[in-house]
Amino acid sequence: MKKFFLAAVVVAVAATASMANEDLVKKGRKIFMTKKLGNCLACHDVNGDKVDGPGSLGPKLQFLSAWPEQALYDKIYDPYTTNPLSAMPPFGKNGVLSDEEIKAVVAYLKTIN
């Protein structure tokens, strides 16, 4: 009985985490697509996702699921730390996006293959 209860708890926690992650991905996609928030699609094409646009100033976003989350976060927070010539604005450093919003965008970007 103990093993059954423990298994049920593990399944419930995993399901809750999965639902929370899906919500975070949806929020991140909305930020990515919304002009008054991230407006990422103004500059980026997204591999495998149908967007209304996209821009061509920035690189096509693909294979981001392989990137470490921290690297994606840092790139959004302040792209100049890794590329001083970047045309991308520092969304976090300038306060355009909050920590929570950047984490949501990262969750969405991690779904891009």
N, C-alpha and C positions, 0 to 999 in steps of 0.2 A: 504494500500500500504506500509506503514511504517513497519508493522508486517511482510509482505512478504519479504521485503528487509532485515530486521534484521534476519529472518530465513535463507535466502540465504547466508548471511555473516557467520552465525554460521556454517552452513553446509560446506561452503568453507574452513573455518578455521579448522574444524575438519578433513576434507579430507586431507588438506595439512599437518596437524600434523601427521595423520596416515601414509601418504607416507613418511614423514621424519623419523618416527619411524621405518618403514619397512627398509629404507635405513641404519639406524643405526644398526638394528638387522643383516642385511646382512654383514655390515662391521665388526661387532663383531664376527660373525661366521667365517668370513675369517681370522681374527686375531687368533681366537681360533684354527683353523685348519692349519694355515701356520707355518711351521717349523721355518722360520726366523723371525717370529713375536712372538705370544704368545706360540705357540707349546703346547698348553694345552692338546691336545689329546695324547701327548707322555706319559702322566701320568693318564689321566682321561677318563673313559668310560662315554658316555653321554646317559642318558635314553631317548629313543625314537628318537634318531638321528643316522642315519647310518654314521659311520665315518670309515676312512681308518686307522685302528689301532685296537683298542685303547690300551692305556697303562694300567697297573694295579698297578702302584706305589701309585697313589693317590686314593681317594675315588670315587666311582661311583657318578656322578653328577645327582641328581634327586630332584624333588620337589623344585627347586630353584625359581620358580615363586612365592612361598610363602615367600621368604626371602625379607627383606627390601633392597632397592637398596644400601643404604649407607653401610650396612653390607657386601654386595657382593663387593662393591668398596674397602672397607677397607681390605677385605681378599685378594684381588688381589694386592692392593698397597703395603701392608706389612703384610703378614699372621702371622708374629711373635708377633704382638700386641695382638692377641687372642689365639695364640698357639705357645709358644716359642720353641716347639720341631718340628715344621712343616718342612717338606722337600721341601716345595714349595718356590721358590725364590721370593723375594719382587720385583715384576715387576715394580711398580711405584717408590718405594724408590731407586731402583738401576738405574732408567732411561731407562729400557728396553722398557716400554710402556709409552706413554704420557697420560696426563689426558683425552684427547679426546678418545684415543684408549681404555683406561680402561672403560670409560663410554659406548663405543660401545660394549665391551665384556659383560658388565653388562646387556645391553639391550638384547643381545643374551641369556645370562644365564637366564634372567627373562622369556624366552619362554619355558624353560625346566620344564616339569611337573614331 
